[in-house]
Amino acid sequence: MNISEVSKLTGLTAKSIRLYEEKGILSPPLRGENGYRVYQQSHIDDLQLIARAKRVGFNLEECKLLVHLANDPSRKSCAVKSEARKKLTQVTRKLNELQLIQSQLEQWIAECPGDDNSDCPIIDDLKGQSTHR
């Protein structure tokens, strides 16, 4: 199977597929006599795993580990669960940070008159010149 067929099957761009190969996340496919990559079902399976893992927030290094674990018949599910747990901790931390950002933005919007005057409590706060909080 060539890269354009794999791209259609997985929903990934050819550029992404080549990047995953370059980064060692995807094992290199064999090359045909014409020099083109020839992908096997195992590559498609790995690429689908990568795509799904990226959709839930795993970065490329984490995807590399997950592909390795997926292809390791002696893997232990506790290793996979540990990676998922780490990702959940990161996501939870990020959600908390986003809630703080949301709260700050809501406060600024509530305090700013949003009129034609140049006085703006949002700018004052960003400049550290706020007199209220």
N, C-alpha and C positions, 0 to 999 in steps of 0.2 A: 504494500500500500504506500502511495507517495504522500508527501507532506500536505498537499492540498486536500486529499481525501481524509487524512487524519484530522486536519483543521476543521473540515465540515462535520466530522463525526463527534469531535470533542468540543466544538465551539471556541477553540483557542486559535489565535492567529499563528501563522507560520513563524513569525518573528518570535513569539512567546515559546513555541515548541523548540526552536533553535536555541533560545536562551536557556531553557531548562536543560537541554543537552550540554551546552557550553558550561553551565554551572555544576554539572555532575548530578543534577536532580533526576534526570532521565538517562538511562543507559544509552550509549550511542547505537543507533540502528546500523545494520549492515548496509553496505553500498552496492548498488547494482553495477553492471558493467559500464553503464553510462555515468557512474559517479554519483547518481542521485541516492538519497536515503531511501531505504526500504523498511517500513515499519511493520512490526508484528502486533498481534493482539495484545501481548504483554505491554507494549508501549502505549497502546490505547488505554488499557486498564490503568496504567500508571498516570497517564495524562488526565484521565477522568478523576482519579484520586486527587491529583494536584489541583485541578480546577475546583473541585468541591471543597478542598481544604482551604484554598485561597478565599473562597466565598464566605467562609466562617472566620476569616481573619488570620489564618496561619501565614507567616512570611515564608520566603523561599528556603531559608535554612531549616525551618520547621517542616516544610513540605519534603525536603530532602530526607530528613529523619523519618517522616511518616512513610515515604516510599520505601525506604530501607526496611522499616519494620513490617510493612505490608508484604514485602518479598522475602522475609526471613521466616522460614517454616518453624524455627525454634523460638520465635518471639513469645514474649509473655504479655498477656493483655494488660498487666499492671504497668508496663512501660508505655503502652499506648494511652492508658487512662491517665498516667502521670503527665503526658504531654497535653492532653485535653484539659486537665486540671490547671496546668500552668497558663494555658491560653485563657481559660475562664477567669483566672485571677487577673490577668492583664486586661481583659475586657471589662471586668467589674471596676478596676481602677480607672480605666478610661471613661466609663459611664459616670463614675463619681466626679471626675474632672469636668466632664461635659455638663453635669448638673450644676456645678459651681459656676461655670461659664454662663449657663442659661440663667441662673439666679442673678448674676451680675448684670447681664444684659437687660433682664426684666426690670431690675432696679433702676438702671440708667434710663430706660424708656419711660418709666413711671415718673422720674424726676425731671426729665427734660420737657420744657414747654412745647418744643417743636414749632416755634413761631418764627416770625421774620427778624427777630432780634439776633444779635451776634452772641449774646450770652448763652453759653451751653454747658450745663453741668457735666455732660459726658466728656467733653474736651477738658474741662477743669479737672475732673477726676483722673483722666488719662495723663494729664500733665503733673498730677500730684498736688494740685492746687484746690482740691475740694475742701470745703468748710463744713460739709455735712456728710453723714453716712448713716 
